[in-house]
Amino acid sequence: MKNTNDWVHLPLKRVLVVDDEPDMLALLTRLLEKKCGYETRQAASASNALEMIVFWRPDVVLTDIRMPGFDGMDFSRRLQEIDPTITVIVMTGYGSVEMAVRAMKEGVFDFFEKPFDNDQIVFAVTRAMEHTELLREQRRFHELQHQIAGSVEFHGFIGSSPKLLQMQDLLRRIAPSCMTVLIRGESGTGKELAARALHAMSNRAERRMVIVNCPALPEHILESELFGYAKGAFTGAERDKDGLFLEANGSTILLDEVADIPIPIQTKLLRVLQEKEIQPLGQTRTYEVDVRVISSTNQDIEAKIARGEFREDLFYRLNVMTVTMPNIEEIRPDIPLLINHFLKRYRAEHSRPDLELSDEALHALTHHHFRGNVRELQNVINRAVLLGSGKKIRKKDLMLDDAATQESQASLDFFERLQHVPYAEAKEMMMREFTRSFLGEHLRLSGGNITAAARRCGIERQALQRLLRRYQLSWPSQG
């Protein structure tokens, strides 16, 4: 059985039926949905169909020729300009051999006169769907060839590994829409880069994208920054201020690390997504906004929902479409390309055009486990180019093995000690080591705050304090 999430990577079988006769629209829709199982939508005119295609890209279009406004032939030409891989079938009640020949010369896949046989339509649309899939496979193949032979860069992304190409293909498919997108992935995988790519490929690209670093702002400041405020709304509000949602009107807003937004602001954000309007602090008036919302997170939001730290209804509003960023292990074949890209970039930035990478340094980079993903790799090369001495970057210039090697060696030493003690004692030693490491990391991530650390661990505050005392872990007295 296929994974339920696999559909996002596969071409959807969609048919758009365009005709000014309601009965014909209903007939064809029923036929294609029941006989073929295709997702089918209707448009009563060519102009309506073009508007629909902006946010719903079909695989096959079945259109009448004679309609109000511009006819099916003009419509077919415009479709080819938008996406030449969409396969078009035309039909008319006033057909002729000459019109059929003209339609085929214009790039139409097939041609029918009304009335027609239902099985004939089903067969033709099935063939058209196969034709579309073939055209898109050819396009992807040529794009891949271009990437391998050329720059292999896509809006800042470098590489041609399957996971990366799947992610890029998904970005291309959803970019023209106004769909709300949640970008998920580990730190350093390029979530902001993906958001910028979505904006750059959208029809909002002419306007600046607004980026909000949610964890960087305290709750009261984040609220006023997002939604704005009126003069006198709070101490220090000496003038009216437009919020970032108003600033992003007609454009895109990225809510970076959205999982860190406090619950009270989540409630107000939910209203923005539902009602498409904002209410500045200190005002009773609301303002309509046309903003595409993209959010990102490296956290397990479902776990936060279970702990009551994130609203489930907001999650479903943000998660209309999910883009999952591959980590560096999933795109490991692209590491040499990334190394070359960053090396060129920082040689120019630091005025070291003749600097090369030694064989041992290249081997170390391609075999290292980068817990910080592509961002860590980028930082390592930047540092090595800036600080490295000589004409070649050596392995020691990368400074890869300090913390990682020490941690690895400490683990080996610990497990070596366990081999020489009884089972019960070894188990107790393992539990002590695990607990100290686990609690210590959560305390560090929570800035020493006991309540926050307990929430992260999923235990009560008192239970955490007992464990800290038992395993002799200290914490700030104000925690």
N, C-alpha and C positions, 0 to 999 in steps of 0.2 A: 504493500500500500504506500502511496506517495505521502510525504509529509504534507500536512495541511497548509504549510506556509510556502510550498513550492510554487503555487500559482502565481506569485508575484514576479517570478522570473520567466514565466512562459507567456507567449503571445496569446491574448484572449481572442476567442472566436466571436467577433462582433459583426453584425450586419446593420447597416442603416438603410431604411426604406424611405424613398422620397417620392411623394405623389400628392396631387391636389384632390384626389378622390378618397374620402374617408373609408368607403367600403373596400377599396383596393388596398389601402394601408392595413386595415384590419385583417383582410384575407391573407396577405403576404406575411404579416407578423405571426398569425396563428400557424401558418404552414411551416415557416422556418423554425419557429420555436418547438413545435411538436415533432416534426419530421427530422430536424437536424440537431435540435438542442442548442442552437445558437442564441446568444444574447442579442436581442433585436430592439431597435428604437425607431421612432417614426418622425418624419418632418413633412409638413404640408407644402413647403416651397423650398427652392434651392437656397434662398437667403437664410431661412431658418436652419437648414442643414449645415450651412457654413458656420453659423454661430455655434451650433451644437458640436461641431468637429473641434472647436477650440479646446473644449474640456473633455470630449469623449471621442477618442480616435478609433474609427471602425477599421475592420480588415477588408470588408467588401461593402460597396455601395450599389444598391439596386434602385435606379431612378427612372422616372418618366422623362420623356423628352419635352413635351409641350406642357408648360406650367406658367402661371403668372410670374411676372418679373423676367429674369433671364432664364433661357431654356436649359434643358439637360445637357446639351453639348457644351455650352459655356460653363456650366457647372462642372462638367467632367474636366475641362481644361484647368479650372481653378483648383480642383482637387489634386491634379497632377503637380501643380505648383506647391501646394501645401505638403503633400506626401506622395511621391511617385510610386510608392509600394502599395497604395490602396487600389484594389482591383474594382473596376466599374463595369456594371452591366446596365444597359439602357433598354427601355421598353416604350412602346407607343401604340396608340390605337390608330395612328395615321401613317403607318410605316410604308416604306418603299425600298426597293433594292438600292436605289441611289443613296438614301439616308443610311442604310445599313453599311454600305461601302464607306461613306463619309465617317460614320461613327468608328469603324474599325481603323481607319487611317488616323483618327484623332487619339488612338490609343485605348479605345474601349475594348474590353475583353470579349464581350458577347452582346447579342442584340436579339430582342424578341418583339413580336407583334402581339397586341391584345386582340382577342382572348388567347390564352396560352394554356398548355397542359401543366398541371401541378407538378408532375414527376419531372417534366422538362426543366422547370424552374429549380427544383431541388437539386437535380444533377448539375445544372449550370453553376449554381451558387457553391456547391461542394467543390467543383473544379476551380472556381474563382478563389475560394479559400486556400486551396493548395497552391495556386499561382501566387497569392500574396505571401504565403509562408516561404515559397521559393525565392521570391524577390527580396524578402527580408533576410533570409539566410545569406544570399549573395551580398547584400549590403553589409551585413556583419562581417562576412569573410573579407571583403575589400577594406573595411575599416580596420580589421585586425592586421591585415597585410600592411596597411599604411602605418599603423602604430609600431609594428615590429621594424619596418624599414625606415621610419622617420622618427618623429619626436616622441612617440608614445606618451604624449601628454594630453590630458583631458581636464581642462579647467583647474590645473594645478596638480592633478593626480598623475603619477608616473608609473607605468607598468602595463602588462598585458596578461596577467594571470587570470584564470577563469573567474575567481571570486570578485576580482576588481572589475572585470568587464561586465559581470552580471549586475553589480551595483551601479555602474555607469549607465547601463542600458535602462535600468529602472529609473534613474534620475532623468534620462532623456524622455521617458514615457510620461512621467508625471509633471515635468517642469512646465509645460504649457497650460496646465490646469490651475485652478485656484485652491486645490485640495490642501487641507491642513496635513502637515507631515511631521512625524516624530522620528528623529534620527538617533539611533541607539548604537552604542559601541564603547569599547574601552578608551581610556585616556590616550591621546596621541595617535588616534586612527584617522583623524581628518574630518570630524563631524562638522566643524565650522566651514571647512573647504567644500563639503557636500552642500551645505546650505547656500553658500555663495554660488555654487554651480547651478542649483535650482533657480535662484534668483536671476542669474545671468542668462539662462535659457528661457526665461518666462517673458510674458508681454509687459512685465513691470520693470524690466531691466534698466529702462532709462532713468528711473528714480532710485535714489540711494537706499540700500537696505539698512535697516536699523538693527543693531546688535545690542542685546541686554545681557550682561553677565550677572545672572540672578544671585549667586551666592556672595558676590562682592559687595552687595548693598544691604544695610540693615533694613528690617521690615518697613519702618515708617518712611524711610527714604525711597525704598523700592516702590512702594505704593504711589507716592507722589510723582516719582519719575515715570512710572508707567501710565498713569491716568491724568496727571496734571493737577493743578489746584488753583483756587481763586484767592485773590488778595484777602488776607486776614483769616484764612482757613486754619492756620496754626501760628504759633510764635515764630516770627522770622519770615512769614509769607508776605512780603511787602508789595508784591505785584502778582497779576495773573501769570500762570505758566502753563503752556501746552505740554501735555505728556508725550511719551514716546509713541503711543498708539496714534495720536493725532499727527505726530511728525511722520509716521510711517503710512499715513493715509494714501491709498493708491499705490503702495509699494509692499514690501515684505518686512516682517519683524522676526528676528531670531531670538528666542528665549533660551539662552545657553544654560545648561544644567538646570532645567525646569523643575527637576525633582526636589530642589532645595527651596522652592517658593513656599513661604509660610501658609498655613491653612486659611487665615482670613483673606489673604490676597488671592489664593486659589479660587475662593468663592466669587470674587469680583472678576477674575479672569474668565471663569465659566460664563458669567453674564455677557462678557464681550464676545465670546465665541457663539453663544446662543442668539443674542439679540443684535449683534453687529453694531453695538453702541457703547460709549464710555461715559462715565459721570465723574468729572473732576472733584477732588476733595473740596468741600465747602460750597458746592453748587447743587442746586436741585435740577438743573437742566442737564439733558443728555445730548450727546453728539454722535451722529452716525459715522462709522468708519468703515472703509473698504480696505482691509489689511489681510494679506496672506500670512498666516501664522505658521512658522516652522519652529519646532522646539528640539532640544537635544538633551541627552542624559547618558551618563556612564553607570547609572545606578539601577538596581532591581526595583522598579516602581511597583510591581505587583506585591513585593514583600512590604514595601512602605504602605501600600493600601491595606494589607492584612494587619499592619500595626496601627492603623488609623492615622498615618502621617501624610497621606495623600488621598484626595477625593477620587473615588472610583468614577464618578460621572465626568469629572474633568479629564481623567485619563482617556476615557473613550472618545471625548471630544478632540483631544490632541492626537490620538492614535488612529486617525482616519486611514492613513497610509504609513507604514513603517519602512524605513530604510535602515538596514543593519550594516554597519561598517566592518569590513574584515580586519582582523588584527594582523600583525606582521608575520605571524606563523602561517596564516592562511594565504599570504601572498609572497612567501619566501623566495620563489623564483624571480621575483622582481627586485630583490635586494641589490644585485649588481647594478641594475638600472638606476635605482635610487642613489646608490653610492656615487655613481658617475655624475648624476644630476646635481647632487649637493656639493660634490667636489668642484665642479665647474662654477657653481654659484658662488662659493666662498673663496675660491681662488681669485675671482674677479673682485669680490667685495673687499678682500683683505690685501689686494694688489700683490698676489703671489702667483703669477701666471705659469711659472715653470715647475711648481710643486707637483710631485707625483706621489702615488700611493705604493708603498713597497708590497711585495708579494705576501709577506707574513702579516702585514696590516690588513690586506684585502681578505686573506683567509680568516683572520680573527673576526672581521666584521661580518662576513657571510655565515659564520658558524656561531656567532654570539646570540644569546637569548635576550632580546630587547624587551624588558618588561614595560618600558614606556613607549613601545611601538615605534612608528615612523618618526615621531617627534624626538624620541631619544636618539635614534640613529642620526637624525639631522643635527642635534646638539653635539653629538660626539664628533662628527666631521667638522662642524663649525669650530669647535674648540681645538681640534687637532691642526687645522689649517692656520688658525690664529697663533697658537703657541708652539707648534712643532718647529724644531730646529733642523737645519740642513735642507737638502733638496728633495728628500723623500720623507713621507710620513711613515714612521716606524710603529711597530705594535705598541711600544711603551707610550708613544705620543697619544694613543687613543684613550689611555687611562680607563680601560674596560675592566681590568681584573682586580681592582682594589676591593670594593665592597662585595662584588659578586663572588670573588674567589674566597675572601675571608668567610663569608656566610656559608659557602659550600664546604669549606674545610672544617668549620665549626660543626656543621651537621655530621660530617664524616667522623670527626673525633667523638661526638656525642654517641653515635650509634656503635662506635667501636667500644666505648665504655660499657654499653648495655650488654655486650656479649659475655661479660665476666661477672654478672650479678644474677641472683635468683629471679624467677619470673615475676613474683609479686613486687619485689623491689624495683625491677626494671619497669614494670607497669606504672608504679608510683612516680618514678623518675620521668617517664614519658608524659604522664598526665601533668606533672609540675611544669615541665618544659613547654608543653603545649599551652597550658593555661596562662603562664607568664607571658608567652609570646602573643597569644590571642588577645588577652585583656590589655596588655601593654600597647598593642597596635591600635585598638579601639579607643583607648585613652588618648593616645597621640592624635588620632584623627578627630577626636572631640575636643581637642585643646585642653585636656585635663578636666573637663566637665563631667562629673559622675553621672548626672541624670541623662545627659546626651549619650554617654558611653553605654549606659545600661540599655537605652532604647536601641542603639546599634547592635548590641549583643542579643537583644530579645529576652532580657531577664529583668527582674525587679532591682531597684536601686539598692535595697538592703542586701539582697543576695550578692550583688556585685561587690559591695563593701566587705562582706564576709570573706569572699574569695580573695580580695586584695589583701586583707589582713592575714589570711591563711598562708598565702604564697609570698607575703612580705613585699608587696608592691606598694610604693608610695604614690600619693596624689596631692595636688594643691589643696590647702586647707579651705579655700573658698569654694571647692567643688561641691 
